[in-house]
C-alpha cells in the first residue's frame, strides 16, 4: 500500500510538473518571441543610416581628406543633425586605418572622434566584407552598445567605415518589470544584458584562454573580471532553443527557454521560476497520494469487511454447531440427572427404611406377642366350650393381622421407585401414613403430634407414596431436632389451608405452578431450636446436614424439594411470619390443590399412631 501510494504521488507529481513546465515553456516562448522581435526591430531601425552617409557631400569630402579639421567639423555637424533625427547613441565615420574622422558627439566627453578604434572587430569585418556587427563597452564613454558598421562607398574601393552605436540598456530595464529573469548571451555565452545587474558580463561557463585573449584584444567587456555564474544546466548538451531545460542558479531552480537572434550569434534566455509549478505539482502529488490512500483504505476496509462477514458466518455456523451439540449434551445430561434424581430419591427411601428398621421391629414385636397370646387363649376357650369368647379373640387377632399387613405394605410401597403423574391425594391420609412410620420414635421421645389443623377433605395434586416420603422426612427431621428439647415441650404441628394465589416460587426461585391456580400451603413446624442463618442458605444443597456424623446423609431435604417440584409445587423454609407461636423452625410445602376423592377418603381405617 505504501509503495502504491508513493507511486501514485510520484506519478501525479511528475505529470503535473511536466504539464506545468510545458505551460510555462509556452508562455516563455511567446514572451521571447515578442522580445526578440522588439530587439531586432530596434536594430533594424538604424540600418539605413550608413547607406545615407554614402550620399552625403560632407562625408565624401571628409573621406577624401580624413584629417582636415575643417572637413571634420562640417562632417561632425552633419552627423549630429542626422543623429538628432535618428536617435542612435552615436554616429561616426572611421578612416580605413581605424581613426574616427568625425562623430555626432564630437567635442563631448567620451566622444570617439579622433580615437583609434582599429582593434574593434566590426572595423575589420566591414573592411573585409562590407558590413560588421559588434556588442561591447565603449572605450571612451564606458557605455555598452551594439555597433553596426558599413564600408563606404559600397561596391568600390573602401575609403572609410560608417558606424552606428545603439544603446540596448532600456530593453534590460524593461525586463526587470516582468516575472522571471532574462539574459542576453553573446557568442561567447557571456551575459551582455541581464535583468539582474550582478549577472552582467559573466559567462555561464568558464571562458577558454583563446576567448579571454580575444575579449582582451577587442576590449569587448571592458575591465569586467568575467567571473562565471553558478550555472548548473540539467541534462546533456548546450543550451539551445527547444524544450524547457532545468537550470539551477543562485540556489534556485529555473525553467530555461531559449531563442536565437542577431543571425543566430546571440541567445536570449528566459529563466522562469519553477517554484509555483513545483508547488502545484507537489499539491497534485499530495492529492493523488491522499486519493490513492483513501482508495486503498476503502479497498482494505471492504476486504476486511468481507473477511469479517466470512468470519462472522463461520463463527455463526460454529456457534450454531456448538449450540446444537450443547443442546444435545444438555438433553443427555438432563436425562441423566433425572435418572440420578430418581435413584437418589429411591436411595433416600432405602436410607429412611434403614433408620426406621429398629422402630418397625419394635412395632411388629408387640402385635406378634399379642397374636401368640390371643391364639393360645382361643385354643383354651374352645376346649372349654366358651365359643363367644374364642370368637372375640379371633376378631382381635384379625385386627392385629390387618395392622401388621399395613405396616409391611408401607415398607414395601415406600421402598418402591414410582414415576406416576400427580393425582388427587388426601393430605390427611398421607400425613397419617407418614406419622405411622415414625410412631414408635415419637412415643419414645414423648412428642405431641398436632394434626388437628389439617382438613379431612383437603386434597393436593401429588403421588401418594412420594408425598408420604416427603412428610415422613419432615416429621423425622423435626423429631431429630426435638431430641435435645426438655420433655413436656416437644411438639410437632402440621397445618394446611387452600387459598387462590399467584404462582409460587420454588426453593430455587423457579415458578412452581400456574398463575391464579388454587394453592394448598402446608406448614410443618416444631418446638425445637431455630436453624442458624449460615445453614439456612444451604439447607437444600446435596449432602449438607446439621446432624451429627452418622445421623444423616444430607439428602432428605434436597430429594424432598425435587419431589415437590415434580408435582408442580415448592418446598422452602418458613418465613418468620408464617411460623406458629412457640415454633423454632418450620417448613412450607406449596402444592396445587385438588378436589378430594371420596373413594380415597373412605378407604383404610384411621388408626391412631
Secondary structure, 3 states (H helix, E strand, C coil): CHHHHHHHHHHHHHHHHHHHHHHHHHHHHHHHHHHHHHHHHHHHCCHHHHHHHCCCHHHHHHHHCCCCHHHHHHHHHHHHHHHHHHCCCEEEEEECCCEEEEECCCCCCCCCCCCECCCCHHHHHHHHHCEEEEEEECCCCCCEEEEEEEEECCCCCCCEEEEEEECCHHHHHHHCCCCCEEEEECCCCEEEEECCHHHCCCECCCCCHHHHHHHHHHCCCCCCCCCCCCEEECCCCCCCCCCCEEEEECCEEEEEEEEEECCCCEEEEEEEECHHHHHHHHHHHHHHHHHHHHHHHHHHHHHHHHHHHHHHHHHHHHHHHHHHHHHHHHHHHHHHHHHHHHHHHHHHHHHHHHHHHHHHHHHHHHHHHHHHHHHHHHHHHHHCCCHHHHHHHHHHHHHHHHHHHHHHHHHHHHHCCCCCCCEEEEHHHHHHHHHHHCHHHHHHHCCEEEEEECCCCCEEEECHHHHHHHHHHHHHHHHHHCCCCCCCCCEEEEEEEEEECCCCECCCCCECCCCCCEEEEEEEEECCCCCCHHHHCCCCCCCCCCCCCCCCCCCHHHHHHHHHHHCCCEEEECCHHHCCCCCCEEEEEEEEEECCCHHHHHCCCCCCC
